[in-house]
Structure formats: structure tokens, C-alpha cells
Amino acid sequence: MPELPEVETIARGLAKRVTGDVIESVWLGKKKEPLKSPAAAIAAALEKSRIVNVRRMGKHIVFDLENAARRPTPAQWIVHLGMTGSLRVCEPQTEIVKHTHAILTLASGRELRFVDPRRFGRLSVSAEFDATGIEPLEIDLDRFVALFRGRKTPIKSALLNQNLLRGVGNIYADESLFRAGIRPRRRAASITRDQLASLHAALKEVLQEAIALGGSSVSDYVDAEGNEGFFQLQHRVYGREGEPCLVCKTPIKRVVIAGRSSHYCPKCQR
Ligand SMILES: [Zn+2]
């Protein structure tokens, strides 16, 4: 499942390659699941529109579209990659692989294709899309602290709650809790402001490091240029159950919180 840094990397890659291009025509496959908006609405919003910008919002990729004929109605194409979705910019003669659900023909002569074997990805159009929650890379400390006030849920669950912060997934929640020295099961409301300040800094740090490396996906998936895989951020706790803590050598523990694996060092995290 691509997490925030991977989606950021993909959005930046797409922005570089397709900004300014015009969508000439749209083909959508017959499978219903990937289409969150009706096929006709997607085609109407995309066809003959110019791609003004591509950016990430939470774990969504947002294409801002402009169409002189439809002014002033803004349009956005929203792509959520789900578990296995990918967006590929390719030449028209490139073989159309199985599980291709959308093909956009661009004025530059290239195609933008959406491929998703497991079909958890979603395509939609919107006039003014707004994902739930606050952007973790932009939130200031006061708002961050306020998110957890009075919350009896484990801090790990609160970090994954997309209504609070948008786009934080399992890997970066575990890694930021380790860096902040906070156990994943701690009740959010019991964490001091100083500790939340450490977590606020750690979360931004770990996301920014991963973005700098180009994401750290553990699953197989493809960036905008069709390159498979990304650099892997050195995980300090995630996926390291039983291995020695990089700081104190205590074996890393794994517990399940709200159905998700959580990894932590029982000595460094309190
Ligand atoms: Zn440790």
C-alpha cells in the first residue's frame, strides 16, 4: 500500500511529466470498482481539459484541470492508488497490460494509464476536492496537540485516523513513535505536550526523509515513469520484530492494535 511519501513522489513525478499537457480522449474499462464517479462524468471532466497541476492531498493524487469551454467551473481528477494502483506515462505503442482500467490520450502523443490488479484504487472527479483530516507536513504544533486532547484511543490508532491527520500509514506511524520515544498503545490523551511536540517533529522528519529518498514502499509498485520499486528508508522498528533495537539492542516487539501490526522498542519507548 503506497503511503504518503510514495504518493508524494508519484505526484511530483507526474507533475514533471504531464503538467501543461491536454487530455484529448479518455477510455475507461468495464470494471465498476475503480470508478467512484460515473464513467460519463469522468470522461466529461477530463476530455479536452488541460492539466494545470498534479499534487498530493493526503494519499490522493489530484490533477487540477482547466477547460476554457467550461469556465468558470473548475474540475479535478482524483486518483487514489489503493493497494496496487499505478499511473504510468507511456507511448501509445506500449503493450496494454492486464488490469488497465483507464487510458488518457494526451495531446503530446503519450498516454497516461491507470493500472490496478487488486482494484482497491479509485478514480473520481470533483469540483473542489478536500480530503478529510489535516496535512501532517503542514500542521502546526498547537493544532497537532489539540487533535489528541481527550482521546482515549491508543496514540497509534489516533495517528492512523484519517479524520485527524490525512495520509499517515502504518510504517510512518511506527517509525515516528519510535523516534519520539512513545509506546504505540499509550492513550493519546495521556501524552504530555512535550512528548507530543517530539512526535510532531518526528512525524514530519520521518515523512520528509522518506520523500527525499523517493518513498519507501514495501510492496511492488511503479512510479510515473514505470520504474519499479523505491529506495527503502532504513526502518528502525517497522518490520523488525525480534531484531535488536538500533539504539539499545533490546529486541523489537510487535503487538496488534486495532487490527494493525505495531512495532516498538520496550526500552526506548514509554
Ligand atoms: Zn531501544
Residues whose N, C-alpha, C, O or C-beta is under 5 A from the ligand:
A	BS01	ZN	C245 V247 C248 K249 T250 C265 K267 C268
